Amino acid sequence: MPQGSPAEVSVTFDDVLAELAQRRREFRDQSYVPRDFVQRLKEVGIYRAATPSVFGGAPLSPREFLDRIERISAVDGSTGWVASFGSSLVYLAALPFETQKELYRDSPDIVFAGGNFPVQPAAPTERGYLVNGRWKFASGSMGADVLGVGIPGDDSSAGKPRLALLRPDQVEIVQDWDVSGMRATGSFDLKVDNVEVPREWTFIRGGEPTVDEPLYRYPSIAYAAQVLAVVRAGVARAALDFAIATGAGRTGVTGAPKMADRAYYRIGVAEAEVALRSVRAYFYEATDEAWQTVLAGDPVSDVQIAHLRMSSTHLARVAAEAVATVVHVSGTGTIYNGHPLQWLQRDVLVPQQHAFLGPAMYDAGGAVLMGQPPTVPGFL
């Protein structure tokens, strides 16, 4: 399989954020984060943060990784979204050990992007599966070293769908991503035509890991929801920082008092600030509690997973509400396409549409808290 180049730390994380601030419009205009900037993210460890240490990775704790994604997203939500999939290598820990050894042979810095749905038929072969079809929402595919597509399960997977891994030269990336929010995620379609994928290069998403390290005992599906939710928190942080920084200096076109001199503006921004900080505290509290359970060698409980899922959903919701509040109190200027809050408002809406962060997560979480089975498949 194709490999990423070995990372040499020649830039700092702050350097990368500064470059992103200069280039984010370029990324939006072309609808994807280019490979050269993905390389920058590799250099600061984003794409080895979930690589097993046995293969040269430098795994970060969930809190550390989530904090980095939040900081990237405060500069550009789309790039934060793409970077968030550095965590998706936890899924690949379900591959056979020898397959992982081959995957990371040349470098621990591997970018994985996938189009899970719609699951497409794959005829069994002697060696594996003959893969054909088209899959949607492969975020970050333009910078990926390896791509995954969803295929049906079989007896060996207890009927659970699999992901089949392919090299970029085996996949056509259909650049059809035309959206108003998260424009630079490059969430294009993947198209595959009669490619045989060996069985050992397929895995069950969320399946049992073959690597025994702490990060791979952390709930992988819950982690996937967390990295997406924290993107939204970063976008909300950017909106609040903008409101706080500009409030004192902006005078209305009618000669009315500065925004910071208006009670409704101060109250709105303050309430949004309090709400975001409060839900972040719950989010990171649930993260730390689950991680400490992992480090103690104990399984993360269903109730702890429920808190991970509920806090992620609530963080995404409150972050969107915070941006909406800032836009509401910021006046007529926000209607212009060039206004910074326009980008932030569009970006913050996208994560809420993801199935991992929908309102059904509250129902499933409440059921688990009360000792009942979750009402959503794959919740635990």
PEHU-V18625 format. One record per residue. PHI is phi as a letter, one per 20 degrees, with the letter a starting at -180 (none if undefined). PSI is psi in degrees with one decimal (* if undefined). D_CENTER is the distance of its C-alpha to the mean C-alpha in Angstrom with 2 decimals. Layout:
<<PHI/PSI/D_CENTER> <PHI/PSI/D_CENTER>>
This chain:
<<none/154.9/23.41> <f/151.6/22.40> <c/156.9/21.38> <e/161.6/19.82> <f/142.8/22.35> <g/134.2/23.03> <f/134.1/21.47> <c/120.4/24.15> <f/92.0/23.27> <d/-10.0/25.05> <c/157.5/22.88> <e/167.5/21.52> <f/-39.8/18.15> <f/-35.9/20.08> <f/-42.2/21.47> <f/-41.5/18.12> <f/-39.1/17.25> <f/-41.1/20.77> <f/-40.3/20.46> <f/-41.6/17.30> <f/-32.9/19.33> <f/-27.2/22.03> <d/-2.9/20.14> <g/-34.9/17.50> <f/-38.4/20.11> <g/-44.9/20.79> <f/-42.3/17.23> <f/-42.1/17.40> <f/-34.8/20.86> <e/-3.8/20.02> <m/17.1/16.81> <a/157.7/14.76> <e/120.7/13.98> <f/162.6/17.01> <f/-33.1/17.57> <f/-32.5/19.58> <f/-31.2/16.85> <g/-37.2/14.49> <f/-37.8/17.58> <f/-41.6/17.58> <f/-34.2/14.17> <f/-41.7/15.75> <f/-24.2/18.77> <d/14.9/17.20> <n/5.4/15.68> <f/-37.5/11.92> <e/16.4/12.52> <c/7.8/15.06> <f/-15.3/13.36> <c/13.7/13.00> <e/131.8/16.08> <g/139.2/19.05> <f/-28.1/21.60> <f/-20.7/24.26> <d/19.4/22.96> <n/6.1/22.77> <f/171.2/19.27> <c/72.8/18.72> <g/134.6/16.42> <e/151.4/15.19> <f/155.8/15.46> <g/-43.7/12.46> <g/-44.6/13.82> <f/-44.3/14.21> <f/-44.3/10.77> <f/-38.9/9.32> <f/-41.0/12.19> <f/-41.0/11.50> <f/-38.5/8.07> <f/-41.1/10.07> <f/-40.0/12.88> <f/-42.4/11.36> <f/-26.3/10.12> <f/-19.8/13.70> <e/-44.8/15.00> <b/117.3/12.91> <f/-39.8/10.01> <f/-43.9/9.54> <f/-35.2/9.63> <f/-40.7/7.18> <f/-46.9/4.62> <f/-44.2/6.48> <f/-30.2/6.86> <f/-25.9/3.69> <f/1.4/5.09> <f/-23.5/8.05> <f/-15.9/7.72> <f/-8.5/8.41> <f/-14.5/11.93> <f/-31.0/12.72> <f/-39.8/13.31> <f/-12.0/15.69> <f/-12.1/17.73> <e/-7.3/19.28> <f/155.8/20.96> <g/145.8/24.60> <g/-43.1/25.16> <f/-32.6/27.17> <f/-43.1/24.52> <f/-38.8/22.04> <g/-40.1/24.91> <f/-41.2/25.37> <g/-43.0/21.72> <e/15.4/21.68> <g/-43.4/25.34> <e/-20.5/25.13> <a/145.5/22.09> <e/-6.4/19.42> <e/90.7/17.02> <d/129.8/15.51> <e/118.9/12.75> <d/128.4/11.89> <c/148.5/10.86> <b/150.5/12.03> <d/97.1/13.73> <f/-31.8/14.38> <c/156.5/16.58> <f/142.8/19.36> <g/129.1/20.63> <d/144.4/23.50> <g/145.0/26.76> <b/111.8/27.38> <f/132.3/31.00> <f/143.7/31.74> <c/177.5/33.58> <f/-35.3/35.48> <e/-22.9/32.67> <r/-112.6/29.60> <b/141.8/28.41> <e/112.6/29.19> <d/130.7/26.04> <b/148.5/26.39> <p/-170.6/24.49> <c/134.3/21.80> <c/152.3/18.18> <d/163.1/15.84> <m/47.4/12.36> <e/74.6/11.77> <g/136.5/9.15> <m/13.0/10.20> <f/-27.7/13.30> <f/-22.2/15.75> <d/12.1/14.90> <e/147.8/14.46> <e/-24.0/17.11> <b/142.2/16.80> <c/143.9/15.81> <c/144.8/15.72> <c/148.8/17.32> <e/130.3/18.22> <c/161.1/21.87> <f/158.5/24.04> <e/175.3/24.86> <b/-167.2/28.41> <g/-35.2/30.74> <f/-16.3/29.09> <d/14.2/25.75> <l/31.5/27.55> <n/-5.2/26.49> <f/138.8/22.72> <g/153.1/20.91> <d/162.9/20.07> <d/133.8/17.86> <d/130.7/20.12> <e/137.6/19.24> <c/159.1/20.85> <f/153.6/21.59> <g/-32.6/20.66> <f/-4.1/24.42> <e/0.0/24.53> <c/137.7/22.14> <e/125.3/22.76> <e/115.1/19.88> <e/108.8/21.05> <e/79.6/20.05> <d/20.1/20.21> <e/101.3/17.27> <c/90.9/19.33> <c/168.7/17.66> <e/-29.3/18.23> <d/152.8/14.80> <l/46.9/11.75> <f/-32.9/14.50> <e/10.4/13.37> <f/-15.7/10.26> <l/44.1/13.03> <e/62.6/11.98> <f/169.6/15.46> <e/150.4/17.50> <d/136.4/18.54> <c/129.3/22.24> <c/136.6/24.10> <c/101.8/27.89> <l/59.7/29.75> <d/126.4/27.93> <e/124.2/28.91> <d/120.8/26.22> <g/147.4/27.80> <g/-35.7/27.13> <f/-6.9/25.95> <d/25.4/23.05> <c/159.2/21.62> <b/163.1/19.92> <e/125.7/18.96> <f/123.0/15.33> <n/10.2/15.56> <f/169.9/19.05> <f/128.8/21.19> <f/150.5/20.40> <d/2.3/23.30> <d/130.1/22.44> <d/84.1/23.66> <c/155.6/21.67> <g/-44.1/20.26> <g/-29.9/16.51> <e/2.3/17.09> <d/-4.1/18.91> <f/140.6/16.08> <g/113.7/14.96> <f/-38.9/12.29> <f/-40.2/11.48> <f/-39.4/11.45> <f/-40.1/9.10> <f/-38.9/6.54> <f/-38.2/7.45> <f/-44.0/7.56> <f/-29.9/4.33> <f/-39.3/3.90> <f/-38.9/7.54> <f/-20.4/7.91> <f/-45.0/6.85> <f/-37.2/9.76> <f/-39.3/11.81> <f/-41.5/11.81> <f/-42.2/13.03> <f/-38.0/15.56> <f/-40.1/16.69> <f/-41.3/17.49> <f/-42.8/19.47> <f/-40.4/21.40> <f/-39.8/22.18> <f/-45.9/23.50> <f/-41.2/25.59> <f/-42.7/27.04> <f/-35.3/27.86> <e/-17.9/29.44> <g/-42.1/31.13> <f/-20.6/34.10> <d/-3.5/34.86> <d/126.7/34.55> <d/138.7/37.68> <f/155.2/37.79> <f/-19.9/39.55> <e/-1.8/42.32> <n/9.7/43.12> <f/167.8/41.70> <g/156.1/40.60> <g/154.4/37.50> <g/-40.7/34.33> <f/-12.3/34.43> <e/0.4/38.00> <d/128.1/37.02> <f/-41.6/36.57> <f/-32.4/34.16> <f/-47.6/31.80> <f/-44.0/32.01> <f/-45.9/31.57> <f/-47.1/28.60> <f/-42.0/26.68> <f/-44.0/27.79> <f/-40.5/26.80> <f/-38.7/23.27> <f/-46.8/23.04> <f/-43.7/24.38> <f/-44.1/22.13> <f/-45.8/18.88> <f/-36.3/20.23> <f/-46.6/21.45> <f/-31.2/18.33> <f/-39.8/16.43> <f/-42.4/19.34> <f/-44.3/18.96> <g/-50.7/15.24> <f/-28.3/16.01> <f/-46.0/19.32> <f/-37.9/17.91> <f/-50.5/15.58> <f/-39.9/18.66> <f/-45.1/20.93> <f/-39.4/19.06> <f/-40.7/18.71> <f/-33.6/22.41> <f/-43.3/23.31> <f/-47.5/21.71> <f/-27.5/23.58> <f/-6.4/26.72> <n/12.5/26.56> <d/154.3/26.23> <f/142.3/24.00> <f/130.0/21.47> <f/162.7/23.30> <f/-39.2/22.46> <f/-40.4/22.94> <f/-40.4/20.52> <f/-40.3/17.82> <g/-40.6/18.87> <f/-36.5/18.38> <f/-45.1/14.83> <f/-43.9/14.12> <f/-41.6/16.44> <f/-32.4/15.35> <f/-47.0/11.71> <f/-42.1/13.36> <f/-36.2/15.88> <f/-45.5/13.77> <f/-41.9/12.10> <f/-49.2/15.69> <f/-35.0/17.46> <f/-43.8/15.29> <f/-40.6/16.18> <f/-35.6/19.72> <f/-43.4/19.95> <f/-42.6/19.27> <g/-39.9/21.69> <f/-44.7/24.23> <f/-44.1/24.11> <f/-43.7/24.63> <f/-41.4/27.40> <e/-3.9/29.36> <e/-4.3/28.97> <n/-173.3/31.57> <f/-28.1/32.38> <g/-24.4/30.87> <f/-9.9/27.37> <f/-15.3/28.52> <f/138.5/28.67> <g/-29.3/26.00> <e/-3.0/26.18> <f/135.0/25.51> <g/-33.3/22.41> <f/-20.8/21.61> <f/-47.0/21.53> <f/-44.5/18.38> <f/-39.5/16.74> <f/-41.4/18.03> <f/-42.5/16.75> <f/-38.9/13.19> <f/-19.2/13.01> <f/-26.5/14.29> <f/-49.3/11.67> <g/-30.3/9.04> <f/-22.9/12.31> <f/-12.5/13.18> <f/138.9/10.58> <g/-29.8/12.75> <f/-18.8/10.80> <c/16.7/11.61> <f/167.5/15.05> <f/-19.6/18.35> <f/-20.2/19.34> <f/-30.9/17.29> <f/-43.5/20.06> <f/-47.2/22.70> <f/-41.7/21.34> <f/-42.0/20.87> <f/-38.5/24.35> <f/-44.4/25.83> <f/-41.1/24.64> <g/-29.4/25.96> <e/14.8/29.25> <m/16.6/29.54> <d/162.2/28.85> <f/146.5/26.62> <f/147.8/23.23> <e/1.8/23.58> <c/127.8/20.31> <g/141.6/20.05> <m/13.1/17.56> <f/-39.7/17.14> <e/*/18.42>>
